[in-house]
Amino acid sequence: MPNCFCQSLSEFNCEHRFCLLTHPVEFAKTSNTGKLVKAMLPDTLVVPWNRVEPSEELMNALDDPDWQPYLLMPETYAIYQQDGFERKPAASGKLFILLDATWQQARKMYRQSPYLHNLPLMSLEQVPESSYTLRRNQKSGHLCTAEVAAEVLRKEGAVKLSRHLHQSVFDFCSHYRQLQQAGQLT
């Protein structure tokens, strides 16, 4: 399909893993950047969020002794004690859980999901200005899902991969705008 941007992306291996806990509304959005993360890092888990019933796939990933989970969220939004989860000394990598949703939806997902409340929290400090321009109400310091993943990778020392992911967001926005202007997207 000529409009599919993700097929043009290179795949990379990473010592860490991402899990995109995705709001149901987000799956249908053509402007979703979680798909960039999945396309570039094929080991990424994409699981649907459910307020009442956590995904079995997510729970299995949280229980896996090889992965130390971290919930990515600004500390200012974390209203629960995030210290009840045991650290896994034998873990060989980190599992970064990103709430793939709008900021408003992500805060709601967090509040309504007790299974997230005692995961170790990771927050990003001093993030770059977002290059994501496809949705309204972008606030300073707020990044899209793929940019958050890129910043996590930068923080973990995967600078080259971080740059590739940041560039994919910029290219994705340009591609999306071209399709809009050509009347191929609404």
C-alpha positions as CSV (number, residue, x, y, z in Angstrom):
1,M,0.0,0.0,0.0
2,P,1.6,3.3,-1.0
3,N,0.4,5.2,2.0
4,C,1.9,2.8,4.6
5,F,4.8,4.6,6.2
6,C,5.9,1.9,8.6
7,Q,7.0,-0.5,5.8
8,S,9.8,1.9,4.9
9,L,11.4,1.7,8.4
10,S,14.4,-0.3,9.3
11,E,14.2,-2.9,12.1
12,F,16.6,-2.8,15.0
13,N,17.5,-5.1,17.9
14,C,17.6,-3.7,21.4
15,E,18.7,-5.1,24.7
16,H,15.5,-3.7,26.3
17,R,11.9,-4.2,25.4
18,F,8.9,-2.0,25.1
19,C,5.3,-2.8,25.9
20,L,2.7,-0.4,24.5
21,L,-0.4,-0.5,26.7
22,T,-2.7,0.9,24.1
23,H,-6.0,2.7,24.6
24,P,-8.8,1.2,22.4
25,V,-9.4,4.5,20.6
26,E,-5.7,4.8,19.7
27,F,-5.6,1.6,17.6
28,A,-7.8,3.2,15.0
29,K,-5.9,6.5,14.7
30,T,-3.8,6.9,11.6
31,S,-1.7,9.5,13.5
32,N,-0.7,6.9,16.2
33,T,3.1,6.7,16.6
34,G,3.2,3.5,18.7
35,K,3.2,1.7,15.3
36,L,6.6,3.3,14.6
37,V,8.0,1.8,17.7
38,K,6.6,-1.6,16.8
39,A,7.9,-1.4,13.2
40,M,11.4,-0.5,14.3
41,L,11.6,-2.7,17.4
42,P,9.6,-5.8,16.4
43,D,10.1,-7.3,19.9
44,T,7.7,-4.6,21.2
45,L,4.5,-5.9,22.8
46,V,1.3,-4.1,21.8
47,V,-1.5,-4.9,24.2
48,P,-4.9,-3.4,24.5
49,W,-5.7,-1.6,27.7
50,N,-8.6,-2.8,29.8
51,R,-9.6,-1.1,33.0
52,V,-10.9,-4.2,34.7
53,E,-9.0,-7.1,33.2
54,P,-5.3,-6.7,32.5
55,S,-4.0,-8.4,29.4
56,E,-2.7,-11.9,30.0
57,E,0.2,-11.0,27.7
58,L,1.1,-8.0,29.8
59,M,0.9,-9.9,33.1
60,N,3.1,-12.6,31.6
61,A,5.6,-10.0,30.6
62,L,5.5,-8.4,34.1
63,D,6.2,-11.8,35.6
64,D,9.0,-12.7,33.3
65,P,12.2,-12.9,35.4
66,D,14.3,-11.8,32.4
67,W,12.7,-8.3,32.3
68,Q,12.6,-5.6,34.9
69,P,9.4,-3.6,34.2
70,Y,9.2,0.2,34.5
71,L,6.2,2.3,33.9
72,L,7.0,5.5,31.9
73,M,5.1,8.4,33.4
74,P,5.9,11.9,34.6
75,E,6.1,11.8,38.4
76,T,3.6,14.6,38.7
77,Y,0.9,12.3,37.3
78,A,1.9,9.3,39.4
79,I,-0.6,9.6,42.3
80,Y,0.1,6.2,43.8
81,Q,3.1,4.8,45.7
82,Q,5.2,3.2,43.0
83,D,7.4,1.1,45.3
84,G,5.5,-2.1,45.9
85,F,7.0,-4.1,43.0
86,E,10.0,-6.2,43.7
87,R,13.2,-5.6,41.7
88,K,14.4,-8.6,39.8
89,P,18.1,-9.0,40.4
90,A,18.4,-11.6,37.7
91,A,16.7,-9.5,35.0
92,S,18.8,-9.2,31.9
93,G,16.9,-6.2,30.4
94,K,14.3,-3.6,31.1
95,L,10.7,-3.7,30.0
96,F,9.4,-0.2,29.5
97,I,5.7,0.1,29.7
98,L,4.3,3.1,27.7
99,L,0.7,4.2,27.9
100,D,-0.1,4.6,24.2
101,A,-2.9,7.2,24.3
102,T,-3.5,10.9,24.5
103,W,-2.2,12.5,27.7
104,Q,-5.8,12.8,29.1
105,Q,-6.5,9.1,28.3
106,A,-3.1,8.0,29.7
107,R,-3.8,9.7,33.1
108,K,-7.2,8.0,33.1
109,M,-5.7,4.6,32.2
110,Y,-3.2,4.9,35.0
111,R,-5.8,5.9,37.6
112,Q,-8.2,3.1,36.7
113,S,-5.6,0.4,36.5
114,P,-4.5,-0.9,39.9
115,Y,-2.1,-3.4,38.3
116,L,0.0,-0.4,37.2
117,H,0.1,1.4,40.6
118,N,3.1,-0.4,42.2
119,L,5.3,-0.8,39.1
120,P,8.6,1.0,39.4
121,L,8.2,4.4,37.8
122,M,10.5,6.0,35.3
123,S,10.2,9.6,34.4
124,L,12.0,11.6,31.7
125,E,13.7,14.8,32.6
126,Q,14.8,17.6,30.2
127,V,13.1,16.2,27.1
128,P,13.5,17.9,23.7
129,E,10.7,19.8,22.1
130,S,8.4,17.5,20.3
131,S,8.5,17.3,16.6
132,Y,5.1,15.6,16.6
133,T,2.6,18.0,15.0
134,L,-0.4,15.9,14.0
135,R,-2.7,16.5,17.0
136,R,-4.0,19.6,18.7
137,N,-3.2,20.7,22.2
138,Q,0.4,19.6,22.3
139,K,1.9,21.0,25.5
140,S,5.5,21.8,26.0
141,G,7.4,18.8,27.5
142,H,4.8,16.3,26.2
143,L,6.1,13.8,23.7
144,C,4.3,11.3,21.5
145,T,4.7,7.6,22.2
146,A,7.5,7.1,19.7
147,E,9.4,10.2,21.1
148,V,9.1,8.8,24.6
149,A,10.6,5.5,23.4
150,A,13.4,7.4,21.7
151,E,14.2,9.4,24.9
152,V,14.2,6.2,26.9
153,L,16.6,4.6,24.5
154,R,18.8,7.8,24.6
155,K,18.8,7.6,28.4
156,E,19.8,3.9,28.3
157,G,22.7,4.7,26.0
158,A,21.2,3.6,22.7
159,V,21.8,7.0,21.1
160,K,22.0,5.9,17.5
161,L,18.7,4.0,17.8
162,S,17.2,7.0,19.6
163,R,18.1,9.3,16.7
164,H,16.6,6.9,14.2
165,L,13.3,6.8,16.2
166,H,13.2,10.6,16.5
167,Q,13.8,10.9,12.8
168,S,11.0,8.4,12.1
169,V,8.6,10.7,14.0
170,F,9.6,13.7,12.0
171,D,9.4,11.8,8.7
172,F,6.1,10.2,9.7
173,C,4.6,13.7,10.4
174,S,5.9,15.0,7.0
175,H,4.5,11.9,5.2
176,Y,1.1,12.2,7.0
177,R,0.9,16.0,6.1
178,Q,1.6,15.2,2.4
179,L,-1.1,12.6,2.4
180,Q,-3.5,15.1,4.0
181,Q,-2.7,17.7,1.4
182,A,-3.2,15.2,-1.4
183,G,-6.6,14.4,0.0
184,Q,-5.7,10.8,0.8
185,L,-6.3,11.3,4.6
186,T,-8.9,13.2,6.4
